[in-house]
Amino acid sequence: MLTRRLTLAGALALGLALPAAAQDTAPKIPVVASFSILGDFVTQVGGDRVEVTTLVGPNGDAHVFQPAPGDAKKVAGAQIVFVNGLGFEGWIDRLVKASGTKAEIVVATNGIAPRAMAKEDEEGHDHASHDHGKGDEEHDHDDHAKKDGHDYDHGGHDHGGVDPHAWQSVANAQVYVANIRDALIAADPAGKAAYEANAAAYTARLQALDAEVKAAVATIPENNRRIITSHDAFGYFGAAYGVEFIAPQGVSTDSEASAKDVARIIRQIKAAKIPAVFMENISDPRLVKRIAKETKAKVGGELFSDALSDDKGPASTYIDMMKNNVAQLSSALSS
């Protein structure tokens, strides 16, 4: 009798273990994300069902990224390629074409109203447009890009007049998550329940993060909510949370600030008594340090704009990145 019980118990244990073992050995969906922040979004939603490869890794600058032959191989082997769109990856069309991939190209910003880039008049004054509208022609352009994976980069590093850094608003991050969820479900219908559960849980965390960022900014005196950063990557953050960002390099790091730009910003800092300048993890800090030296503005901590940190850094996930950035802002501007 004891032997029969042991045998039965062993059989039950083996039977219970089989589904888990089968699940562990099921092939994961190979997906590619263009840069580290997007890669984190895909990892959060895909969970154990996806194998995520990121092209531009931690602390990498997607504006000046030059794909290597190995990157074409990664894209060729993917089932889905997730890109930011809005002109962020000026190199992606060439890479997709060179790879010959049959992967679905998914623009993760689809449905997000883009923010217009700041424009400069003849006298050198910035006129940042916060028009969140999007014309029919641009909508058609994005729809075409999502279908065939081409033409969404506007060519080179020209962002087509729009700011591509949409993830800097946590509300926008939730749109990224929904787009990623839907794309994964379309590619892997068997994982629908898992993708929906992962996306719902992560969205709840993002909603809590959004409230946390708003609360932290509210503690900063309103007159202090003006800072200098290396390049114009924080426009969506500024519009969402009421902080003014001024950047000598414009929306891309692919061009150097002119002497005229730097002189104008130095005058602006002195006239408006802007309290702090911040460095970014993807930018050369010498420009910010020079501006700080000439204006006596406080040098704040390091902000993460276009890339996460590595695993040992303070911003190895999107949520950690946003928490780090708002903590750095609060520390430098609250006094």
C-alpha positions, 0 to 999 in steps of 0.5 A: 500500500505504501509503495502504491501511494509513493508511486501515485504521488510520484506520478502526480508530481511528474504530471504536474511538472510536465506542463511547466517543463513544456512551457520552459522549453517553448521557443521564445519570440525573437524581437528587436527594439531599436533602443534601450528604453523601448527594449525595457517596455517590450521586456515588461510586456513580453515577459518570458514569452519574448527574447528581446535584442536591443540595437542601441544599448545602455548609455548609447546615443541613437541620434548618432548610432551607426549600425554594424553588419551584426545589427542587420543579422539581428533584424533579419532574425526578428519576428517583430522590430519595434521602433520609436518612429517620429524620426528618432532612428534616422538609420532604421530604413537603411538597416531594415532594407539591408537586413532583408527581414520579413519582420513586422515593423511596429512604430511604438509611438503610433497614436501619440500626438507629436510635440513640435520642435522649437523654432528659432527666429532671425533674432535667435529667440526660441519659439517652442510650439506645444501644438499637440495636433497632427495633420492628416498628412502626418497621420498617413505617413505614420500609418504607411510606416507601420505597414511596410517599415519604411519612410518613418524616419524623414531621412537622416537625422531630420526629425521632420519638425517633431520631437521624437522623445515622446517617452519623457511623458509617462502618459505617453509611455502607457501608449507605447505599452498598449501598442507593444501589447497589441503587436505581441498578441497579433504575432503570438495569439496564444500569449494573449492572456499573458501579454494583457496581464503583463501590460495591465500590471505595468500600466498600473505601475506607470500610473503610480509613477506619473502621480509620483512625478507630478507630486515631486515637481509640485514641491519645486518652487514655480520660479525654479522650474527652469533648467538647461540640458545638453540637447532638447530631449525633455520637451514632453516632460516639460509640457506634462509636468510644468518644467521649462527646459532650454537646450543649446543643441536642439532636438538631436545630438547629431550637431554641435551648438553654435557659438551664437546659440551658447552666447544666447543661452548664457545671456538667457540664464543670467537674465532669467536667473535660471538656477541649474544646468544638467548633464545627460548620460549620452552627451559630452558634459563639457558644453554644460560645464562651460555654460555653468562656469560662465553663468555661475548656475548650479550643476545638477546631477546627471539626467537620462534622456535617450538611453537607460543606464547599465545594470549597475547605474541608477536608471536601468529601467524606464521607471528607475530612469524617471525616478532618478531624473525627477529626484535630480531635478528636485534636489537641485531646484527645491532650495 
